[in-house]
Amino acid sequence: MMKGQIKNKACFLKDSLPLLSAIFLAIASVTYIMYKNWSNRLYIEKWKDYEDCGI
């Protein structure tokens, strides 16, 4: 009976690995997009005062 349980557990992990990978990739992508958006806003805010100087 133990071999069957171990086999079922291994099968479950093998079947769920692509789904877990896709979820991780989606979360990482959204996090990266949010970080880049935040970084660009800070950059634009930093240089906002120099627009009229011609620099």
C-alpha positions, 0 to 999 in steps of 0.5 A, a space after each residue: 500500500 505504501 508504494 502506491 501512495 508514494 507513486 501517487 504523490 510522485 505522479 501528482 508532483 509530476 503533473 502539477 509541476 507545469 502548472 506551478 511553473 506557469 503560475 510562478 512565471 506569471 507572478 514574476 512577470 507581473 512583478 517585473 512589469 510593476 517594478 518597471 512602471 514604478 521605476 519609470 515614474 520615479 525617473 520621470 518625476 526626478 527629471 520633471 523640473 529640468 524639462 524647461 531648461 532645454 537639457 
